[in-house]
Amino acid sequence: MSGLRVVPTWRQGQERLYVCLSDGRNIAWYDREAARVNLLSEDRREDVLDVLGPFLTGRVAVGPPPVPTPAELARLSLHPDDDLAPNRPGEALQVALDRDPGPAHRIRRDPRRRALEAEQIVGEALDRLDGAGWHTLHSVPLPGGDRVHHLAIGPAGLFAVHTLYARKQRVTIADPMVALGRRDPQPLLRRVRADADRASYALTAEVHPVLALVGPSGISVTLPPREVRVLSDTELQGLTRLGGVLKPADVEALHAMARDRHTWGKV
């Protein structure tokens, strides 16, 4: 027995198969699209090919990864349980609903399902920025049970995005209060800023707060929000037009740091 195991990971509809040691460290990965097995340890070449055998299709190139960057090496050294990159949009809500789906029949829709729908819509919109040099992490856990819904990292900087389901409702904003339709206003912008501040502390870099509204019928601002960008889900593409602040190497390094669960343990 080689002691190796294969861990599949999906990102943007593309699958990679990582080969892990018994302690969780990665020593190779198979990129189906590139038809290439990348080895970090030539000594385990035969063992890696043996364990990947059932998954390989057609001819594949085998060898060391092409000039890996420090950020890529840091990512590969992560234990799978500590890597936040595979998180789906709304990962924490999805897990909670799987564990406790609630009553089968109820008059009103479970608010967790509306929140999940909102995070999925915003998450998919942010994931589409990948082609413009961006990375997005979803459902980033914070101590105390809180979480950053989405952390977008790209040339324009870092953004902690909080989503709010507002389908067919008018949203009224008077910092720090946010009201949906005729509901009582809530001081939501305080939380949005607090989440961004905690992310800034963890990453030692400025993180901008964003409130993403999903499907609002309109937005009224009676007292402009301090520091917080308020965008609808259809306006998130505009983040790519904010100008360049970070170099590609900085984006990759911050992404590698942010995807490590241990980064967020003391914020």
Secondary structure, 3 states (H helix, E strand, C coil): CCCCEEEEEEECCEEEEEEECCCCCEEEEEECCCCEEEECCHHHHHHHHHHHHHHCCCCCEEECCCCCCHHHHHHHCCCHHHECCCCCCCHHHHHHHHHCCCCCCCCCCCHHHHHHHHHHHHHHHHHHHHHHCCEEEEEEECHHHCEEEEEEEECCEEEEEEEEECCCCEEEEECCEEEECCCCCECHHHHHHHHHHHHHHHHCCCEEEEEEEECCCEEEEEECCCCCEEEEHHHHHHHHHCCCCCCHHHHHHHHHHHCEHHHHCCC
